[in-house]
Amino acid sequence: MSNRLNATPNDLRAFWMPFTSNRQFKKEPRMFVSAKDMHYKTHDGRTVLDGTAGLWCVNAGHCRPLITEAIREQAGELDYAPAFQLGHPKAFELANRLVDIAPDGFNHVLYTNSGSESVDTALKVALAYHRVKGDGARSRLIGRERGYHGVNFGGISVGGIVSNRKMFGTLLSGVDHMPHTHMPDRNAFTKGEPEHGGDIASELERIVTLHDASTIAAVIVEPVAGSTGVLIPPKGYLQKLREICTKHGILLIFDEVITGYGRLGTPFAAQYFDVMPDMIVTAKGLTNGVIPMGAVFVTSEIHDAFMQGPEHMIEFFHGYTYSGNPIASAAAIATLDTYRDEGLLTRAATLAPYWEKALHGLRDCPHVIDIRNIGLIGAIELAPIAGEPTKRAFSAFLKAYENGLLIRTTGDTIALSPPLIITEAQIDELVAGIRHVLETGI
Ligand code: PMP
């Protein structure tokens, strides 16, 4: 085979990296070569404290023995089984385990391979559900400004991040967006859920009136938006969305790709906020980020509508070659075992007060204009450099990495979401490291 780049194995040109400034990266690459528990090792031999659980996914920490062993065993026993018209026991076992930790009534799951696929799966279930019920005019989808729902066509259509949408044409038709809830002028330095802005939910009522409820299939929101800077729902906001959706027969979908599996100290954010959607979209922490897998939880009401619907619709015409893949299923079961054995699905609740205090201790640092937190999620928003948005936070990211800390930045916000196994001493280390970065000039 000809190698057209004439490259050596470690040449960096061939891999076109996602969501990465390729030119910058390839001049100064940052590579991880191994990981254990709370730490990564870099290609140049340094240790990096993981302040972001990889990408919000490695909730139990890195290279956990139960998970590694389950993957090894499953790969040696049944590596793959076709996903359609055939099954294997692990996929069913996992579904039962998932239903056990889900809120009451979420008795069924569909499998996917990522958050993006979970989102598009849920949107398709919503559209099909109304058709099965004989209400096929309900075809509109409502998302939210600053929402992130992955990168597939459904997800970017309901998503509200301009840069993720603008290169790709008109996207899905029949989509509208609610305003986001971020009110930095009124809610800066709030601990937990902000006081102001819950009434923004009534904008949904306006959108419903505009299009007429009979045309609307579903509303999708992240209970806590992560990728757009950690936007925590104001008090009463999610409850109000639920009320409006219920009143108008609209399905409510929670995208819990980052909040699922213990991030807030409950298995899912639905339980934390005590607001029950009709579907819960998950991925990431389902397998501790180790193997790509997602799951969409649906209520019995939705599932049963299909089962009792017309014969030709009982088969749901959707699925993936790797839906419920045996190795992914085994990894997910071992992940749930690890979460259970170590109490990780509730650990964020125990750590939250310490986390909150430590983070808000950074309020006096240079450039800090807001600090937000909930569960084991934190955000430190920095004043943007005039005319150069995102630059300050990105240089904080680079400097932190040099100093042995993995933080994540979105816009001018540092977003933190450490593995749920983090200790108080490691929280102190993370926060002291960020203080050092902010104080030594960025
Ligand atoms: N939804 C939300 C809320 C997310 O945060 C993400 C990923 N950060 C996704 C969907 C997409 O997940 P994936 O990258 O696995 O496709």
Residues whose N, C-alpha, C, O or C-beta is under 5 A from the ligand:
A	BS01	PMP	S114 G115 S116 E117 Y148 H149 G150 E222 S227 D255 V257 I258 A283
